[in-house]
């Protein structure tokens, strides 16, 4: 599921929007290469949904174990 959530970044709106944002931001910062920074922003946009889903799964597992320990004690 985490891997599939990264596919959201290939939509017709996301890629041009993120690329334009990356190019625009990198052009305003002196000494930055717009092509490299724009590509990095698209890569980050692809990885962030996967990281979010995996982080949610870890928190959910931690909470479930915590509830289980509390039920055993009480």
Predicted model as a PDB file, atoms N, CA, C, CB and O in Angstrom, pLDDT in the B-factor column:
MODEL        1                                                                  
ATOM      1  N   UNK A   1       0.822  -1.186   0.000  1.00 60.00           N  
ATOM      2  CA  UNK A   1       0.000   0.000   0.000  1.00 60.00           C  
ATOM      3  C   UNK A   1       0.870   1.255   0.000  1.00 60.00           C  
ATOM      4  CB  UNK A   1      -0.938  -0.005   1.202  1.00 60.00           C  
ATOM      5  O   UNK A   1       0.553   2.229  -0.683  1.00 60.00           O  
ATOM      6  N   UNK A   2       1.942   1.237   0.746  1.00 57.00           N  
ATOM      7  CA  UNK A   2       2.823   2.411   0.783  1.00 57.00           C  
ATOM      8  C   UNK A   2       3.444   2.657  -0.584  1.00 57.00           C  
ATOM      9  CB  UNK A   2       3.928   2.228   1.842  1.00 57.00           C  
ATOM     10  O   UNK A   2       3.585   3.806  -1.003  1.00 57.00           O  
ATOM     11  N   UNK A   3       3.816   1.592  -1.282  1.00 57.00           N  
ATOM     12  CA  UNK A   3       4.415   1.746  -2.602  1.00 57.00           C  
ATOM     13  C   UNK A   3       3.408   2.321  -3.593  1.00 57.00           C  
ATOM     14  CB  UNK A   3       4.946   0.402  -3.107  1.00 57.00           C  
ATOM     15  O   UNK A   3       3.760   3.176  -4.407  1.00 57.00           O  
ATOM     16  N   UNK A   4       2.167   1.864  -3.533  1.00 62.00           N  
ATOM     17  CA  UNK A   4       1.137   2.351  -4.439  1.00 62.00           C  
ATOM     18  C   UNK A   4       0.789   3.806  -4.176  1.00 62.00           C  
ATOM     19  CB  UNK A   4      -0.102   1.499  -4.321  1.00 62.00           C  
ATOM     20  O   UNK A   4       0.369   4.505  -5.098  1.00 62.00           O  
ATOM     21  N   UNK A   5       0.947   4.278  -2.966  1.00 61.00           N  
ATOM     22  CA  UNK A   5       0.596   5.662  -2.680  1.00 61.00           C  
ATOM     23  C   UNK A   5       1.584   6.636  -3.327  1.00 61.00           C  
ATOM     24  CB  UNK A   5       0.548   5.889  -1.172  1.00 61.00           C  
ATOM     25  O   UNK A   5       1.263   7.815  -3.474  1.00 61.00           O  
ATOM     26  N   UNK A   6       2.752   6.185  -3.710  1.00 60.00           N  
ATOM     27  CA  UNK A   6       3.692   7.034  -4.417  1.00 60.00           C  
ATOM     28  C   UNK A   6       3.250   7.340  -5.832  1.00 60.00           C  
ATOM     29  CB  UNK A   6       5.039   6.393  -4.441  1.00 60.00           C  
ATOM     30  O   UNK A   6       3.736   8.300  -6.430  1.00 60.00           O  
ATOM     31  N   UNK A   7       2.343   6.555  -6.381  1.00 63.00           N  
ATOM     32  CA  UNK A   7       1.839   6.780  -7.731  1.00 63.00           C  
ATOM     33  C   UNK A   7       0.997   8.032  -7.870  1.00 63.00           C  
ATOM     34  CB  UNK A   7       1.042   5.609  -8.165  1.00 63.00           C  
ATOM     35  O   UNK A   7       0.705   8.454  -8.989  1.00 63.00           O  
ATOM     36  N   UNK A   8       0.603   8.628  -6.774  1.00 63.00           N  
ATOM     37  CA  UNK A   8      -0.197   9.843  -6.825  1.00 63.00           C  
ATOM     38  C   UNK A   8       0.594  10.985  -7.461  1.00 63.00           C  
ATOM     39  CB  UNK A   8      -0.662  10.236  -5.419  1.00 63.00           C  
ATOM     40  O   UNK A   8      -0.005  11.938  -7.961  1.00 63.00           O  
ATOM     41  N   UNK A   9       1.903  10.910  -7.452  1.00 61.00           N  
ATOM     42  CA  UNK A   9       2.718  11.997  -7.988  1.00 61.00           C  
ATOM     43  C   UNK A   9       2.835  11.976  -9.498  1.00 61.00           C  
ATOM     44  CB  UNK A   9       4.081  11.944  -7.392  1.00 61.00           C  
ATOM     45  O   UNK A   9       3.448  12.878 -10.070  1.00 61.00           O  
ATOM     46  N   UNK A  10       2.277  10.991 -10.159  1.00 65.00           N  
ATOM     47  CA  UNK A  10       2.360  10.942 -11.619  1.00 65.00           C  
ATOM     48  C   UNK A  10       1.101  11.481 -12.282  1.00 65.00           C  
ATOM     49  CB  UNK A  10       2.610   9.519 -12.079  1.00 65.00           C  
ATOM     50  O   UNK A  10       0.903  11.273 -13.479  1.00 65.00           O  
ATOM     51  N   UNK A  11       0.263  12.156 -11.544  1.00 69.00           N  
ATOM     52  CA  UNK A  11      -0.971  12.682 -12.131  1.00 69.00           C  
ATOM     53  C   UNK A  11      -0.669  13.862 -13.049  1.00 69.00           C  
ATOM     54  CB  UNK A  11      -1.957  13.107 -11.027  1.00 69.00           C  
ATOM     55  O   UNK A  11       0.448  14.380 -13.067  1.00 69.00           O  
ATOM     56  N   UNK A  12      -1.671  14.274 -13.802  1.00 71.00           N  
ATOM     57  CA  UNK A  12      -1.483  15.349 -14.774  1.00 71.00           C  
ATOM     58  C   UNK A  12      -1.352  16.717 -14.120  1.00 71.00           C  
ATOM     59  CB  UNK A  12      -2.631  15.366 -15.747  1.00 71.00           C  
ATOM     60  O   UNK A  12      -0.898  17.663 -14.764  1.00 71.00           O  
ATOM     61  N   UNK A  13      -1.733  16.839 -12.880  1.00 72.00           N  
ATOM     62  CA  UNK A  13      -1.632  18.119 -12.184  1.00 72.00           C  
ATOM     63  C   UNK A  13      -0.380  18.185 -11.326  1.00 72.00           C  
ATOM     64  CB  UNK A  13      -2.864  18.353 -11.321  1.00 72.00           C  
ATOM     65  O   UNK A  13       0.275  19.226 -11.273  1.00 72.00           O  
ATOM     66  N   UNK A  14      -0.040  17.107 -10.663  1.00 72.00           N  
ATOM     67  CA  UNK A  14       1.031  17.133  -9.668  1.00 72.00           C  
ATOM     68  C   UNK A  14       2.399  17.400 -10.279  1.00 72.00           C  
ATOM     69  CB  UNK A  14       1.064  15.829  -8.918  1.00 72.00           C  
ATOM     70  O   UNK A  14       3.127  18.267  -9.794  1.00 72.00           O  
ATOM     71  N   UNK A  15       2.762  16.682 -11.321  1.00 73.00           N  
ATOM     72  CA  UNK A  15       4.105  16.819 -11.887  1.00 73.00           C  
ATOM     73  C   UNK A  15       4.352  18.233 -12.416  1.00 73.00           C  
ATOM     74  CB  UNK A  15       4.308  15.800 -13.011  1.00 73.00           C  
ATOM     75  O   UNK A  15       5.371  18.823 -12.056  1.00 73.00           O  
ATOM     76  N   UNK A  16       3.482  18.811 -13.248  1.00 78.00           N  
ATOM     77  CA  UNK A  16       3.754  20.188 -13.691  1.00 78.00           C  
ATOM     78  C   UNK A  16       3.757  21.199 -12.547  1.00 78.00           C  
ATOM     79  CB  UNK A  16       2.729  20.606 -14.718  1.00 78.00           C  
ATOM     80  O   UNK A  16       4.546  22.144 -12.549  1.00 78.00           O  
ATOM     81  N   UNK A  17       2.886  20.999 -11.587  1.00 78.00           N  
ATOM     82  CA  UNK A  17       2.822  21.929 -10.459  1.00 78.00           C  
ATOM     83  C   UNK A  17       4.087  21.853  -9.613  1.00 78.00           C  
ATOM     84  CB  UNK A  17       1.593  21.637  -9.593  1.00 78.00           C  
ATOM     85  O   UNK A  17       4.663  22.884  -9.265  1.00 78.00           O  
ATOM     86  N   UNK A  18       4.518  20.657  -9.284  1.00 75.00           N  
ATOM     87  CA  UNK A  18       5.717  20.486  -8.470  1.00 75.00           C  
ATOM     88  C   UNK A  18       6.961  20.919  -9.251  1.00 75.00           C  
ATOM     89  CB  UNK A  18       5.853  19.020  -8.011  1.00 75.00           C  
ATOM     90  O   UNK A  18       7.863  21.529  -8.678  1.00 75.00           O  
ATOM     91  N   UNK A  19       7.020  20.615 -10.537  1.00 74.00           N  
ATOM     92  CA  UNK A  19       8.171  21.031 -11.341  1.00 74.00           C  
ATOM     93  C   UNK A  19       8.247  22.553 -11.431  1.00 74.00           C  
ATOM     94  CB  UNK A  19       8.095  20.419 -12.750  1.00 74.00           C  
ATOM     95  O   UNK A  19       9.327  23.128 -11.302  1.00 74.00           O  
ATOM     96  N   UNK A  20       7.119  23.199 -11.651  1.00 79.00           N  
ATOM     97  CA  UNK A  20       7.109  24.662 -11.716  1.00 79.00           C  
ATOM     98  C   UNK A  20       7.484  25.272 -10.372  1.00 79.00           C  
ATOM     99  CB  UNK A  20       5.731  25.170 -12.157  1.00 79.00           C  
ATOM    100  O   UNK A  20       8.209  26.266 -10.322  1.00 79.00           O  
ATOM    101  N   UNK A  21       7.003  24.692  -9.296  1.00 78.00           N  
ATOM    102  CA  UNK A  21       7.351  25.182  -7.966  1.00 78.00           C  
ATOM    103  C   UNK A  21       8.847  25.021  -7.711  1.00 78.00           C  
ATOM    104  CB  UNK A  21       6.543  24.439  -6.889  1.00 78.00           C  
ATOM    105  O   UNK A  21       9.491  25.941  -7.206  1.00 78.00           O  
ATOM    106  N   UNK A  22       9.395  23.880  -8.050  1.00 74.00           N  
ATOM    107  CA  UNK A  22      10.826  23.642  -7.859  1.00 74.00           C  
ATOM    108  C   UNK A  22      11.683  24.572  -8.691  1.00 74.00           C  
ATOM    109  CB  UNK A  22      11.162  22.215  -8.196  1.00 74.00           C  
ATOM    110  O   UNK A  22      12.681  25.104  -8.204  1.00 74.00           O  
ATOM    111  N   UNK A  23      11.300  24.772  -9.949  1.00 76.00           N  
ATOM    112  CA  UNK A  23      12.065  25.675 -10.802  1.00 76.00           C  
ATOM    113  C   UNK A  23      11.968  27.114 -10.315  1.00 76.00           C  
ATOM    114  CB  UNK A  23      11.581  25.578 -12.243  1.00 76.00           C  
ATOM    115  O   UNK A  23      12.965  27.837 -10.292  1.00 76.00           O  
ATOM    116  N   UNK A  24      10.782  27.521  -9.933  1.00 79.00           N  
ATOM    117  CA  UNK A  24      10.592  28.892  -9.456  1.00 79.00           C  
ATOM    118  C   UNK A  24      11.349  29.169  -8.171  1.00 79.00           C  
ATOM    119  CB  UNK A  24       9.126  29.168  -9.245  1.00 79.00           C  
ATOM    120  O   UNK A  24      11.969  30.222  -8.022  1.00 79.00           O  
ATOM    121  N   UNK A  25      11.297  28.228  -7.247  1.00 78.00           N  
ATOM    122  CA  UNK A  25      12.004  28.423  -5.980  1.00 78.00           C  
ATOM    123  C   UNK A  25      13.511  28.408  -6.172  1.00 78.00           C  
ATOM    124  CB  UNK A  25      11.600  27.351  -4.979  1.00 78.00           C  
ATOM    125  O   UNK A  25      14.220  29.208  -5.561  1.00 78.00           O  
ATOM    126  N   UNK A  26      14.014  27.506  -7.014  1.00 75.00           N  
ATOM    127  CA  UNK A  26      15.462  27.406  -7.181  1.00 75.00           C  
ATOM    128  C   UNK A  26      16.028  28.580  -7.976  1.00 75.00           C  
ATOM    129  CB  UNK A  26      15.818  26.099  -7.870  1.00 75.00           C  
ATOM    130  O   UNK A  26      17.207  28.903  -7.832  1.00 75.00           O  
ATOM    131  N   UNK A  27      15.216  29.221  -8.806  1.00 79.00           N  
ATOM    132  CA  UNK A  27      15.695  30.395  -9.536  1.00 79.00           C  
ATOM    133  C   UNK A  27      15.853  31.599  -8.617  1.00 79.00           C  
ATOM    134  CB  UNK A  27      14.740  30.735 -10.675  1.00 79.00           C  
ATOM    135  O   UNK A  27      16.667  32.479  -8.898  1.00 79.00           O  
ATOM    136  N   UNK A  28      15.105  31.656  -7.540  1.00 82.00           N  
ATOM    137  CA  UNK A  28      15.201  32.799  -6.637  1.00 82.00           C  
ATOM    138  C   UNK A  28      16.364  32.675  -5.662  1.00 82.00           C  
ATOM    139  CB  UNK A  28      13.911  32.956  -5.869  1.00 82.00           C  
ATOM    140  O   UNK A  28      16.806  33.680  -5.106  1.00 82.00           O  
ATOM    141  N   UNK A  29      16.864  31.475  -5.445  1.00 78.00           N  
ATOM    142  CA  UNK A  29      17.991  31.273  -4.526  1.00 78.00           C  
ATOM    143  C   UNK A  29      19.287  31.343  -5.332  1.00 78.00           C  
ATOM    144  CB  UNK A  29      17.873  29.898  -3.766  1.00 78.00           C  
ATOM    145  O   UNK A  29      19.471  30.566  -6.270  1.00 78.00           O  
ATOM    146  N   UNK A  30      20.181  32.259  -4.982  1.00 83.00           N  
ATOM    147  CA  UNK A  30      21.427  32.368  -5.747  1.00 83.00           C  
ATOM    148  C   UNK A  30      22.304  31.115  -5.606  1.00 83.00           C  
ATOM    149  CB  UNK A  30      22.210  33.601  -5.292  1.00 83.00           C  
ATOM    150  O   UNK A  30      22.419  30.537  -4.525  1.00 83.00           O  
ATOM    151  N   UNK A  31      22.906  30.719  -6.706  1.00 81.00           N  
ATOM    152  CA  UNK A  31      23.830  29.592  -6.689  1.00 81.00           C  
ATOM    153  C   UNK A  31      23.174  28.226  -6.778  1.00 81.00           C  
ATOM    154  CB  UNK A  31      24.638  29.649  -5.464  1.00 81.00           C  
ATOM    155  O   UNK A  31      23.860  27.218  -6.609  1.00 81.00           O  
ATOM    156  N   UNK A  32      21.891  28.150  -7.032  1.00 76.00           N  
ATOM    157  CA  UNK A  32      21.203  26.858  -7.136  1.00 76.00           C  
ATOM    158  C   UNK A  32      20.950  26.531  -8.600  1.00 76.00           C  
ATOM    159  CB  UNK A  32      19.867  26.871  -6.344  1.00 76.00           C  
ATOM    160  O   UNK A  32      20.731  27.428  -9.414  1.00 76.00           O  
ATOM    161  N   UNK A  33      20.981  25.253  -8.930  1.00 76.00           N  
ATOM    162  CA  UNK A  33      20.718  24.789 -10.284  1.00 76.00           C  
ATOM    163  C   UNK A  33      19.241  24.402 -10.383  1.00 76.00           C  
ATOM    164  CB  UNK A  33      21.646  23.585 -10.660  1.00 76.00           C  
ATOM    165  O   UNK A  33      18.807  23.456  -9.725  1.00 76.00           O  
ATOM    166  N   UNK A  34      18.464  25.125 -11.201  1.00 74.00           N  
ATOM    167  CA  UNK A  34      17.020  24.845 -11.273  1.00 74.00           C  
ATOM    168  C   UNK A  34      16.685  23.424 -11.716  1.00 74.00           C  
ATOM    169  CB  UNK A  34      16.368  25.813 -12.215  1.00 74.00           C  
ATOM    170  O   UNK A  34      15.709  22.847 -11.237  1.00 74.00           O  
ATOM    171  N   UNK A  35      17.474  22.851 -12.620  1.00 72.00           N  
ATOM    172  CA  UNK A  35      17.176  21.498 -13.100  1.00 72.00           C  
ATOM    173  C   UNK A  35      17.352  20.472 -11.986  1.00 72.00           C  
ATOM    174  CB  UNK A  35      18.076  21.140 -14.292  1.00 72.00           C  
ATOM    175  O   UNK A  35      16.506  19.593 -11.818  1.00 72.00           O  
ATOM    176  N   UNK A  36      18.427  20.570 -11.232  1.00 71.00           N  
ATOM    177  CA  UNK A  36      18.662  19.608 -10.152  1.00 71.00           C  
ATOM    178  C   UNK A  36      17.660  19.785  -9.013  1.00 71.00           C  
ATOM    179  CB  UNK A  36      20.087  19.752  -9.617  1.00 71.00           C  
ATOM    180  O   UNK A  36      17.154  18.800  -8.476  1.00 71.00           O  
ATOM    181  N   UNK A  37      17.374  21.015  -8.645  1.00 67.00           N  
ATOM    182  CA  UNK A  37      16.438  21.252  -7.539  1.00 67.00           C  
ATOM    183  C   UNK A  37      15.013  20.868  -7.910  1.00 67.00           C  
ATOM    184  CB  UNK A  37      16.481  22.713  -7.116  1.00 67.00           C  
ATOM    185  O   UNK A  37      14.272  20.360  -7.069  1.00 67.00           O  
ATOM    186  N   UNK A  38      14.622  21.105  -9.154  1.00 66.00           N  
ATOM    187  CA  UNK A  38      13.283  20.705  -9.593  1.00 66.00           C  
ATOM    188  C   UNK A  38      13.124  19.194  -9.577  1.00 66.00           C  
ATOM    189  CB  UNK A  38      12.998  21.241 -10.993  1.00 66.00           C  
ATOM    190  O   UNK A  38      12.080  18.681  -9.174  1.00 66.00           O  
ATOM    191  N   UNK A  39      14.157  18.479 -10.013  1.00 69.00           N  
ATOM    192  CA  UNK A  39      14.106  17.016  -9.997  1.00 69.00           C  
ATOM    193  C   UNK A  39      14.050  16.501  -8.561  1.00 69.00           C  
ATOM    194  CB  UNK A  39      15.329  16.421 -10.732  1.00 69.00           C  
ATOM    195  O   UNK A  39      13.321  15.550  -8.275  1.00 69.00           O  
ATOM    196  N   UNK A  40      14.802  17.109  -7.665  1.00 72.00           N  
ATOM    197  CA  UNK A  40      14.797  16.691  -6.265  1.00 72.00           C  
ATOM    198  C   UNK A  40      13.442  16.892  -5.612  1.00 72.00           C  
ATOM    199  CB  UNK A  40      15.851  17.448  -5.491  1.00 72.00           C  
ATOM    200  O   UNK A  40      13.023  16.091  -4.777  1.00 72.00           O  
ATOM    201  N   UNK A  41      12.758  17.959  -5.991  1.00 74.00           N  
ATOM    202  CA  UNK A  41      11.438  18.219  -5.425  1.00 74.00           C  
ATOM    203  C   UNK A  41      10.420  17.191  -5.909  1.00 74.00           C  
ATOM    204  CB  UNK A  41      10.973  19.630  -5.787  1.00 74.00           C  
ATOM    205  O   UNK A  41       9.558  16.765  -5.141  1.00 74.00           O  
ATOM    206  N   UNK A  42      10.513  16.791  -7.172  1.00 72.00           N  
ATOM    207  CA  UNK A  42       9.622  15.744  -7.692  1.00 72.00           C  
ATOM    208  C   UNK A  42       9.918  14.417  -7.006  1.00 72.00           C  
ATOM    209  CB  UNK A  42       9.775  15.601  -9.228  1.00 72.00           C  
ATOM    210  O   UNK A  42       8.997  13.664  -6.690  1.00 72.00           O  
ATOM    211  N   UNK A  43      11.196  14.124  -6.774  1.00 76.00           N  
ATOM    212  CA  UNK A  43      11.553  12.891  -6.065  1.00 76.00           C  
ATOM    213  C   UNK A  43      11.010  12.912  -4.638  1.00 76.00           C  
ATOM    214  CB  UNK A  43      13.083  12.699  -6.047  1.00 76.00           C  
ATOM    215  O   UNK A  43      10.498  11.903  -4.154  1.00 76.00           O  
ATOM    216  N   UNK A  44      11.117  14.042  -3.974  1.00 77.00           N  
ATOM    217  CA  UNK A  44      10.581  14.160  -2.619  1.00 77.00           C  
ATOM    218  C   UNK A  44       9.060  13.992  -2.615  1.00 77.00           C  
ATOM    219  CB  UNK A  44      10.967  15.517  -2.007  1.00 77.00           C  
ATOM    220  O   UNK A  44       8.502  13.366  -1.714  1.00 77.00           O  
ATOM    221  N   UNK A  45       8.400  14.551  -3.620  1.00 76.00           N  
ATOM    222  CA  UNK A  45       6.944  14.410  -3.709  1.00 76.00           C  
ATOM    223  C   UNK A  45       6.552  12.956  -3.954  1.00 76.00           C  
ATOM    224  CB  UNK A  45       6.385  15.304  -4.828  1.00 76.00           C  
ATOM    225  O   UNK A  45       5.463  12.540  -3.561  1.00 76.00           O  
ATOM    226  N   UNK A  46       7.409  12.188  -4.590  1.00 76.00           N  
ATOM    227  CA  UNK A  46       7.123  10.774  -4.820  1.00 76.00           C  
ATOM    228  C   UNK A  46       7.344   9.946  -3.564  1.00 76.00           C  
ATOM    229  CB  UNK A  46       7.987  10.240  -5.950  1.00 76.00           C  
ATOM    230  O   UNK A  46       6.627   8.973  -3.329  1.00 76.00           O  
ATOM    231  N   UNK A  47       8.324  10.321  -2.760  1.00 81.00           N  
ATOM    232  CA  UNK A  47       8.686   9.539  -1.581  1.00 81.00           C  
ATOM    233  C   UNK A  47       7.804   9.876  -0.376  1.00 81.00           C  
ATOM    234  CB  UNK A  47      10.150   9.772  -1.232  1.00 81.00           C  
ATOM    235  O   UNK A  47       7.535   9.006   0.452  1.00 81.00           O  
ATOM    236  N   UNK A  48       7.353  11.126  -0.269  1.00 82.00           N  
ATOM    237  CA  UNK A  48       6.615  11.548   0.919  1.00 82.00           C  
ATOM    238  C   UNK A  48       5.339  10.740   1.169  1.00 82.00           C  
ATOM    239  CB  UNK A  48       6.266  13.001   0.797  1.00 82.00           C  
ATOM    240  O   UNK A  48       5.106  10.368   2.319  1.00 82.00           O  
ATOM    241  N   UNK A  49       4.490  10.442   0.165  1.00 80.00           N  
ATOM    242  CA  UNK A  49       3.305   9.624   0.458  1.00 80.00           C  
ATOM    243  C   UNK A  49       3.659   8.235   0.987  1.00 80.00           C  
ATOM    244  CB  UNK A  49       2.456   9.485  -0.789  1.00 80.00           C  
ATOM    245  O   UNK A  49       2.958   7.705   1.850  1.00 80.00           O  
ATOM    246  N   UNK A  50       4.734   7.645   0.481  1.00 81.00           N  
ATOM    247  CA  UNK A  50       5.144   6.329   0.969  1.00 81.00           C  
ATOM    248  C   UNK A  50       5.616   6.413   2.416  1.00 81.00           C  
ATOM    249  CB  UNK A  50       6.255   5.748   0.081  1.00 81.00           C  
ATOM    250  O   UNK A  50       5.290   5.550   3.231  1.00 81.00           O  
ATOM    251  N   UNK A  51       6.379   7.443   2.730  1.00 87.00           N  
ATOM    252  CA  UNK A  51       6.861   7.614   4.103  1.00 87.00           C  
ATOM    253  C   UNK A  51       5.697   7.843   5.063  1.00 87.00           C  
ATOM    254  CB  UNK A  51       7.853   8.788   4.183  1.00 87.00           C  
ATOM    255  O   UNK A  51       5.716   7.351   6.192  1.00 87.00           O  
ATOM    256  N   UNK A  52       4.696   8.581   4.625  1.00 88.00           N  
ATOM    257  CA  UNK A  52       3.541   8.865   5.466  1.00 88.00           C  
ATOM    258  C   UNK A  52       2.761   7.597   5.784  1.00 88.00           C  
ATOM    259  CB  UNK A  52       2.633   9.880   4.790  1.00 88.00           C  
ATOM    260  O   UNK A  52       2.386   7.373   6.935  1.00 88.00           O  
ATOM    261  N   UNK A  53       2.514   6.769   4.781  1.00 87.00           N  
ATOM    262  CA  UNK A  53       1.768   5.532   5.001  1.00 87.00           C  
ATOM    263  C   UNK A  53       2.547   4.581   5.904  1.00 87.00           C  
ATOM    264  CB  UNK A  53       1.452   4.851   3.662  1.00 87.00           C  
ATOM    265  O   UNK A  53       1.969   3.958   6.795  1.00 87.00           O  
ATOM    266  N   UNK A  54       3.859   4.464   5.678  1.00 89.00           N  
ATOM    267  CA  UNK A  54       4.661   3.572   6.517  1.00 89.00           C  
ATOM    268  C   UNK A  54       4.750   4.094   7.954  1.00 89.00           C  
ATOM    269  CB  UNK A  54       6.070   3.412   5.927  1.00 89.00           C  
ATOM    270  O   UNK A  54       4.736   3.306   8.900  1.00 89.00           O  
ATOM    271  N   UNK A  55       4.842   5.423   8.121  1.00 93.00           N  
ATOM    272  CA  UNK A  55       4.855   6.003   9.455  1.00 93.00           C  
ATOM    273  C   UNK A  55       3.540   5.778  10.181  1.00 93.00           C  
ATOM    274  CB  UNK A  55       5.152   7.482   9.376  1.00 93.00           C  
ATOM    275  O   UNK A  55       3.528   5.488  11.378  1.00 93.00           O  
ATOM    276  N   UNK A  56       2.428   5.910   9.457  1.00 95.00           N  
ATOM    277  CA  UNK A  56       1.116   5.653  10.051  1.00 95.00           C  
ATOM    278  C   UNK A  56       1.002   4.203  10.497  1.00 95.00           C  
ATOM    279  CB  UNK A  56      -0.003   5.991   9.056  1.00 95.00           C  
ATOM    280  O   UNK A  56       0.450   3.923  11.561  1.00 95.00           O  
ATOM    281  N   UNK A  57       1.518   3.279   9.694  1.00 93.00           N  
ATOM    282  CA  UNK A  57       1.466   1.857  10.058  1.00 93.00           C  
ATOM    283  C   UNK A  57       2.280   1.588  11.321  1.00 93.00           C  
ATOM    284  CB  UNK A  57       1.986   0.984   8.900  1.00 93.00           C  
ATOM    285  O   UNK A  57       1.863   0.797  12.167  1.00 93.00           O  
ATOM    286  N   UNK A  58       3.430   2.233  11.455  1.00 96.00           N  
ATOM    287  CA  UNK A  58       4.242   2.031  12.647  1.00 96.00           C  
ATOM    288  C   UNK A  58       3.556   2.589  13.889  1.00 96.00           C  
ATOM    289  CB  UNK A  58       5.608   2.679  12.468  1.00 96.00           C  
ATOM    290  O   UNK A  58       3.587   1.964  14.949  1.00 96.00           O  
ATOM    291  N   UNK A  59       2.941   3.755  13.765  1.00 97.00           N  
ATOM    292  CA  UNK A  59       2.224   4.341  14.908  1.00 97.00           C  
ATOM    293  C   UNK A  59       1.026   3.487  15.290  1.00 97.00           C  
ATOM    294  CB  UNK A  59       1.766   5.775  14.584  1.00 97.00           C  
ATOM    295  O   UNK A  59       0.768   3.274  16.474  1.00 97.00           O  
ATOM    296  N   UNK A  60       0.289   2.993  14.290  1.00 97.00           N  
ATOM    297  CA  UNK A  60      -0.864   2.136  14.570  1.00 97.00           C  
ATOM    298  C   UNK A  60      -0.433   0.852  15.273  1.00 97.00           C  
ATOM    299  CB  UNK A  60      -1.611   1.802  13.271  1.00 97.00           C  
ATOM    300  O   UNK A  60      -1.110   0.402  16.197  1.00 97.00           O  
ATOM    301  N   UNK A  61       0.675   0.258  14.854  1.00 97.00           N  
ATOM    302  CA  UNK A  61       1.186  -0.950  15.494  1.00 97.00           C  
ATOM    303  C   UNK A  61       1.613  -0.666  16.929  1.00 97.00           C  
ATOM    304  CB  UNK A  61       2.361  -1.522  14.697  1.00 97.00           C  
ATOM    305  O   UNK A  61       1.335  -1.460  17.828  1.00 97.00           O  
ATOM    306  N   UNK A  62       2.278   0.447  17.146  1.00 97.00           N  
ATOM    307  CA  UNK A  62       2.712   0.829  18.490  1.00 97.00           C  
ATOM    308  C   UNK A  62       1.515   1.033  19.414  1.00 97.00           C  
ATOM    309  CB  UNK A  62       3.559   2.106  18.435  1.00 97.00           C  
ATOM    310  O   UNK A  62       1.526   0.583  20.560  1.00 97.00           O  
ATOM    311  N   UNK A  63       0.480   1.715  18.913  1.00 97.00           N  
ATOM    312  CA  UNK A  63      -0.722   1.937  19.726  1.00 97.00           C  
ATOM    313  C   UNK A  63      -1.444   0.626  20.036  1.00 97.00           C  
ATOM    314  CB  UNK A  63      -1.675   2.897  19.008  1.00 97.00           C  
ATOM    315  O   UNK A  63      -1.960   0.448  21.139  1.00 97.00           O  
ATOM    316  N   UNK A  64      -1.483  -0.282  19.077  1.00 97.00           N  
ATOM    317  CA  UNK A  64      -2.133  -1.571  19.309  1.00 97.00           C  
ATOM    318  C   UNK A  64      -1.389  -2.372  20.378  1.00 97.00           C  
ATOM    319  CB  UNK A  64      -2.210  -2.377  18.000  1.00 97.00           C  
ATOM    320  O   UNK A  64      -2.015  -2.986  21.241  1.00 97.00           O  
ATOM    321  N   UNK A  65      -0.066  -2.366  20.324  1.00 96.00           N  
ATOM    322  CA  UNK A  65       0.709  -3.071  21.345  1.00 96.00           C  
ATOM    323  C   UNK A  65       0.543  -2.415  22.713  1.00 96.00           C  
ATOM    324  CB  UNK A  65       2.192  -3.110  20.957  1.00 96.00           C  
ATOM    325  O   UNK A  65       0.505  -3.102  23.734  1.00 96.00           O  
ATOM    326  N   UNK A  66       0.446  -1.119  22.733  1.00 96.00           N  
ATOM    327  CA  UNK A  66       0.249  -0.401  23.998  1.00 96.00           C  
ATOM    328  C   UNK A  66      -1.100  -0.756  24.629  1.00 96.00           C  
ATOM    329  CB  UNK A  66       0.341   1.121  23.771  1.00 96.00           C  
ATOM    330  O   UNK A  66      -1.201  -0.973  25.836  1.00 96.00           O  
ATOM    331  N   UNK A  67      -2.139  -0.809  23.778  1.00 96.00           N  
ATOM    332  CA  UNK A  67      -3.469  -1.188  24.281  1.00 96.00           C  
ATOM    333  C   UNK A  67      -3.482  -2.624  24.788  1.00 96.00           C  
ATOM    334  CB  UNK A  67      -4.526  -1.016  23.183  1.00 96.00           C  
ATOM    335  O   UNK A  67      -4.133  -2.922  25.789  1.00 96.00           O  
ATOM    336  N   UNK A  68      -2.772  -3.509  24.109  1.00 95.00           N  
ATOM    337  CA  UNK A  68      -2.706  -4.899  24.501  1.00 95.00           C  
ATOM    338  C   UNK A  68      -2.008  -5.051  25.864  1.00 95.00           C  
ATOM    339  CB  UNK A  68      -1.977  -5.714  23.428  1.00 95.00           C  
ATOM    340  O   UNK A  68      -2.461  -5.815  26.716  1.00 95.00           O  
ATOM    341  N   UNK A  69      -0.916  -4.325  26.057  1.00 94.00           N  
ATOM    342  CA  UNK A  69      -0.224  -4.371  27.345  1.00 94.00           C  
ATOM    343  C   UNK A  69      -1.092  -3.807  28.467  1.00 94.00           C  
ATOM    344  CB  UNK A  69       1.091  -3.596  27.264  1.00 94.00           C  
ATOM    345  O   UNK A  69      -1.092  -4.331  29.581  1.00 94.00           O  
ATOM    346  N   UNK A  70      -1.822  -2.749  28.172  1.00 94.00           N  
ATOM    347  CA  UNK A  70      -2.707  -2.147  29.184  1.00 94.00           C  
ATOM    348  C   UNK A  70      -3.836  -3.102  29.549  1.00 94.00           C  
ATOM    349  CB  UNK A  70      -3.290  -0.810  28.673  1.00 94.00           C  
ATOM    350  O   UNK A  70      -4.242  -3.167  30.710  1.00 94.00           O  
ATOM    351  N   UNK A  71      -4.349  -3.845  28.565  1.00 94.00           N  
ATOM    352  CA  UNK A  71      -5.420  -4.803  28.839  1.00 94.00           C  
ATOM    353  C   UNK A  71      -4.918  -5.967  29.677  1.00 94.00           C  
ATOM    354  CB  UNK A  71      -6.019  -5.320  27.536  1.00 94.00           C  
ATOM    355  O   UNK A  71      -5.648  -6.492  30.517  1.00 94.00           O  
ATOM    356  N   UNK A  72      -3.685  -6.368  29.453  1.00 93.00           N  
ATOM    357  CA  UNK A  72      -3.122  -7.484  30.241  1.00 93.00           C  
ATOM    358  C   UNK A  72      -2.888  -7.075  31.684  1.00 93.00           C  
ATOM    359  CB  UNK A  72      -1.803  -7.974  29.623  1.00 93.00           C  
ATOM    360  O   UNK A  72      -3.061  -7.889  32.591  1.00 93.00           O  
ATOM    361  N   UNK A  73      -2.497  -5.824  31.913  1.00 89.00           N  
ATOM    362  CA  UNK A  73      -2.240  -5.353  33.268  1.00 89.00           C  
ATOM    363  C   UNK A  73      -3.537  -5.139  34.053  1.00 89.00           C  
ATOM    364  CB  UNK A  73      -1.439  -4.058  33.225  1.00 89.00           C  
ATOM    365  O   UNK A  73      -3.612  -5.449  35.242  1.00 89.00           O  
ATOM    366  N   UNK A  74      -4.530  -4.619  33.390  1.00 70.00           N  
ATOM    367  CA  UNK A  74      -5.730  -4.215  34.110  1.00 70.00           C  
ATOM    368  C   UNK A  74      -6.834  -5.149  33.939  1.00 70.00           C  
ATOM    369  CB  UNK A  74      -6.166  -2.897  33.698  1.00 70.00           C  
ATOM    370  O   UNK A  74      -7.914  -4.936  34.491  1.00 70.00           O  
TER     371      UNK A  74                                                      
ENDMDL                                                                          
END                                                                             
